[in-house]
Amino acid sequence: MADWKIFRGSGRQHDGLRRLPAPPPWRFARHWTPVERASEFDGSEAMRARAFIATEAMVQSVNTALYLRRPLLVTGQPGVGKSTLISKVAHELSMGPVLRWPINSRSTVRAGVYEYDAVGRLQSGAGEAPPVASYLTLGPLGTALAARGRPRALLIDEIDKSDLDFANDLLNVIEEGEYQIPELQRLGERHSEVRDANGAIVSIEDGRLATEHFPFVIMTSNAERDFPAAFLRRCVRLDVPPPDRDQLVRIVRTQLRVHGDRIDVGAIDRMIERFLDAAATGDMSTDQLLNAIFLTVSMPGARGREFSDVERDALLASLLRPIGRAEQ
């Protein structure tokens, strides 16, 4: 029996994205275009993707989002791999560099789609003003919508930092996969050319960005706020718990395998136990454990670098300090 999964989590690049069938009929009214063959396997996300271990829950959720053309809302504590998962997907499925959109309280959907430098156009000099399209640049969301041939991967990072209207404003784009650009529509021109977030020229018809292939979207959340029900039901949702001891061992071995000949296994076990003890009293990030092991276990002995016991204890106290104390 053929495996339904397109993303396998192995990290080995393949062109399985071409197996993606048409979207559900209620997702898009326009004609569906099959995914084109990858011209080459892109390696831009290789460094981030190589050592990341995707769990079975992650693999299932990613494939669900791919088939349904829905964004994946990933919730979990900082440092559990929410934003690294998308690099694994983009690398394995040859989606090109991940488009990253960090969110803050001033973020707007329009700014994610495009930026228009009206002041720059007015200040461009005397005579006839340059074309509007010359001063319009697509943002990460707009670049993802404009992709042709193959879908792009878009990270909307820390969506909880947005204001209360952001999620609702994003609903139509998520649902329809398109966005109207008034500055281009007012021109009355059928065809416009603008630059995307990577500097490439993109063609826009009738001032409307309409996706050919719905991007693979991961939105990360630290569970710091609630989202509207209408927003949540348009997402595939994945909760990522902190890694257990066995997962931590696998992560450490994978991330630091290049230092394998110098790593003291006993020291790593003791470090993991110390990390888990600290995690029981407050939030801890896996990055903290990796930093501590890299600096105090894998690096000493390399080219004469050594720590005194006092220095090592001070480093560990700093690196393995809980981010926030749990309630007593």
C-alpha positions in Angstrom: 0.0 0.0 0.0 1.4 3.4 -1.0 2.2 5.8 1.8 0.0 8.9 1.7 2.7 11.1 3.3 4.5 13.6 1.0 6.6 15.0 3.8 8.4 12.2 5.5 10.6 14.0 8.0 13.7 12.2 6.9 15.4 15.3 5.5 16.3 13.6 2.2 15.3 15.8 -0.7 12.8 14.4 -3.1 10.2 15.7 -5.6 7.2 14.1 -3.9 5.5 17.5 -3.9 4.4 16.7 -7.4 2.2 13.9 -6.0 0.1 16.6 -4.3 -3.5 16.2 -5.6 -6.0 19.0 -6.3 -7.2 20.9 -3.3 -10.6 20.2 -1.7 -13.3 21.7 -4.0 -14.4 24.1 -1.2 -10.9 25.7 -0.9 -10.4 27.5 -4.2 -12.9 28.2 -7.0 -10.2 28.8 -9.7 -8.5 26.3 -11.9 -5.9 24.0 -10.2 -2.4 23.8 -11.6 -0.3 20.8 -10.9 3.1 21.3 -9.2 6.0 21.6 -11.6 9.1 19.4 -11.4 11.9 20.8 -9.3 14.6 22.2 -11.6 17.2 21.4 -8.9 17.2 20.5 -5.3 17.6 23.8 -3.3 20.0 23.6 -0.4 19.3 27.0 1.2 17.6 25.5 4.3 20.0 22.6 4.6 21.9 23.8 7.7 18.8 24.5 9.7 17.0 21.3 8.5 19.8 18.7 8.8 19.9 18.2 12.5 16.2 18.8 13.3 14.2 15.7 14.3 10.6 15.8 13.3 8.2 13.8 15.5 5.4 11.6 14.0 2.9 14.2 15.2 4.8 16.9 13.2 4.9 14.7 10.1 1.2 14.0 10.3 0.3 17.6 10.8 2.5 18.9 8.0 1.0 16.4 5.5 -2.5 17.3 6.6 -1.8 21.0 6.0 -0.3 20.3 2.6 -3.3 18.2 1.4 -5.9 20.6 2.8 -4.0 23.8 1.8 -4.4 25.1 5.3 -1.9 26.9 7.5 -0.4 25.0 10.3 -0.6 26.7 13.7 2.2 25.4 15.9 1.9 26.1 19.6 4.6 25.4 22.3 7.2 26.8 24.6 10.2 28.7 23.1 12.9 26.5 21.9 10.9 23.3 21.1 11.5 23.6 17.3 8.4 25.4 16.1 10.2 27.7 13.7 12.8 25.1 12.6 10.2 22.6 11.5 9.4 24.7 8.4 13.1 24.6 7.4 12.9 20.8 7.4 9.8 20.8 5.2 11.2 23.4 2.8 14.4 21.6 2.4 13.0 18.1 2.0 10.3 19.2 -0.5 12.6 21.7 -2.4 10.4 24.8 -1.7 13.3 27.2 -1.8 14.4 29.6 1.0 11.8 30.0 3.7 10.0 33.3 3.7 10.1 34.6 7.2 7.6 37.2 8.7 8.3 38.0 12.3 5.2 39.5 13.9 5.0 42.3 16.4 2.2 44.6 17.8 2.5 46.9 14.8 2.4 44.2 12.1 -0.4 44.4 9.5 -1.5 42.0 6.8 -1.0 44.7 4.2 2.6 45.1 5.2 3.1 41.4 4.9 1.6 41.5 1.4 3.4 44.6 0.1 5.0 47.9 0.9 4.4 51.0 -1.2 6.9 53.8 -1.0 4.6 56.8 -1.9 7.0 59.3 -0.4 9.9 58.0 -2.4 7.9 58.2 -5.6 7.0 61.9 -4.9 10.6 62.7 -4.2 11.9 61.0 -7.3 12.4 64.3 -9.1 10.7 66.7 -11.5 8.8 65.7 -14.5 6.6 62.7 -15.0 6.4 60.5 -11.9 7.8 56.9 -12.3 5.4 54.0 -12.5 3.7 53.1 -9.3 4.9 49.5 -9.6 8.5 50.7 -9.4 7.9 51.7 -5.8 5.9 48.7 -4.7 7.6 45.7 -3.2 6.0 42.4 -2.1 6.5 41.3 1.5 6.9 37.7 2.6 3.2 36.9 2.5 2.8 38.6 -1.0 5.9 36.8 -2.3 4.4 33.5 -1.1 1.1 34.2 -2.8 2.9 35.2 -6.1 4.9 32.0 -6.3 4.5 30.1 -9.6 5.3 26.5 -10.5 5.8 25.3 -6.9 4.5 26.5 -3.6 6.8 28.5 -1.2 7.2 28.0 2.5 6.1 30.9 4.7 6.8 31.3 8.5 4.6 33.7 10.3 6.5 33.8 13.6 5.1 34.5 17.0 1.6 35.5 15.9 0.5 36.0 19.5 2.5 39.3 19.4 0.0 40.8 16.9 -2.8 43.1 17.8 -6.4 41.9 18.3 -7.4 42.6 14.7 -4.5 40.9 12.9 -5.9 37.3 13.0 -9.3 38.5 11.6 -7.5 40.5 8.9 -5.6 37.4 7.9 -8.7 35.3 7.5 -9.6 36.3 4.0 -6.0 35.7 2.7 -5.9 32.3 4.4 -9.3 31.4 3.0 -9.1 32.7 -0.5 -5.3 32.8 -1.2 -5.6 36.3 -2.8 -5.2 40.0 -2.1 -6.3 43.1 -3.9 -3.6 45.9 -4.3 -5.5 49.2 -4.6 -2.5 51.2 -5.8 -2.2 48.9 -8.9 -6.0 48.5 -9.4 -6.4 52.3 -9.7 -4.0 52.3 -12.6 -6.5 50.4 -14.7 -3.6 48.4 -16.3 -4.1 44.7 -16.9 -0.5 43.8 -16.3 2.0 45.1 -13.7 5.5 44.0 -12.7 6.8 44.4 -9.2 9.7 43.0 -7.1 9.1 40.3 -4.5 10.9 39.9 -1.2 13.8 38.2 -2.9 14.3 40.9 -5.5 12.8 38.9 -8.4 10.3 40.4 -10.9 6.7 39.2 -10.4 3.8 39.8 -12.8 0.5 40.8 -11.3 -2.7 40.8 -13.3 -5.4 43.4 -12.8 -3.9 44.5 -9.5 -4.8 41.2 -7.8 -2.4 38.8 -6.2 -3.9 35.3 -6.6 -2.0 32.2 -5.5 -1.4 29.5 -8.1 -0.2 27.1 -5.3 -1.3 27.8 -1.8 2.0 28.3 0.2 2.9 26.0 3.0 2.4 28.2 6.0 3.5 27.7 9.6 2.3 30.2 12.2 4.0 29.9 15.6 2.4 30.7 18.9 3.8 30.6 22.5 0.2 30.2 23.8 0.2 33.7 25.2 -3.2 34.6 23.9 -6.5 33.2 22.5 -7.5 33.4 18.8 -11.0 33.8 17.3 -12.8 30.5 16.7 -13.2 31.5 13.0 -9.5 31.8 12.7 -8.7 28.5 14.5 -11.1 26.4 12.4 -9.2 27.5 9.3 -5.9 26.1 10.6 -4.4 22.7 11.2 -3.3 22.8 14.8 -0.3 21.2 16.4 0.8 21.4 20.0 4.5 20.7 20.6 5.3 19.6 24.1 8.7 20.0 25.6 11.0 17.1 24.6 11.3 14.2 27.1 14.7 12.6 28.1 14.9 10.2 25.2 14.1 13.0 22.7 16.7 15.2 24.3 19.4 12.5 23.9 18.5 12.2 20.2 18.6 15.9 19.7 22.0 16.3 21.4 23.5 13.4 19.5 22.2 14.7 16.2 23.1 18.4 16.7 26.6 17.7 18.1 27.6 14.6 16.1 30.5 16.5 14.5 32.0 16.6 18.0 31.3 12.9 18.7 34.9 11.9 19.2 35.4 14.5 22.0 32.0 14.2 23.8 31.9 12.7 27.3 28.7 10.6 27.3 28.6 10.6 31.0 28.9 14.4 31.2 26.0 14.7 28.7 23.8 12.5 30.7 24.5 14.6 33.8 23.8 17.8 31.9 20.5 16.4 30.6 19.5 15.5 34.2 20.4 19.0 35.4 18.4 20.5 32.5 15.3 18.4 33.3 15.6 19.4 37.0 15.7 23.0 36.0 12.8 22.5 33.6 10.7 21.3 36.5 10.9 24.7 38.2 10.4 26.9 35.2 10.4 27.2 31.4 13.5 25.9 29.7 14.5 26.0 26.0 16.3 23.1 24.3 18.7 25.7 22.9 19.9 26.2 26.5 20.9 22.6 26.9 22.7 22.5 23.5 24.5 25.7 24.3 25.6 24.3 27.7 26.8 21.0 26.2 28.6 22.7 23.3 30.5 25.2 25.5 31.3 23.0 28.5 31.5 19.4 27.1 32.2 19.3 23.4 34.6 22.4 23.1 37.0 21.8 26.0 40.0 19.8 24.8 39.8 21.1 21.3 43.0 23.0 20.4 44.0 23.5 24.0 40.7 25.2 25.2 40.0 24.3 28.8 37.8 25.7 31.7 38.5 25.7 35.4 35.9 24.1 37.6 34.8 27.5 38.8 34.4 28.8 35.3 32.4 25.7 34.2 30.1 26.0 37.2 29.5 29.7 36.5 28.8 29.0 32.9 26.3 26.3 33.6 24.5 28.4 36.3 24.1 31.1 33.6 23.2 28.9 30.7 20.8 26.5 32.5 18.9 29.2 34.3 15.1 28.8 33.9 13.5 31.5 31.7 10.5 31.9 34.0 9.7 30.4 37.4 6.7 28.1 37.5 3.9 28.9 40.0 4.4 27.3 43.3 
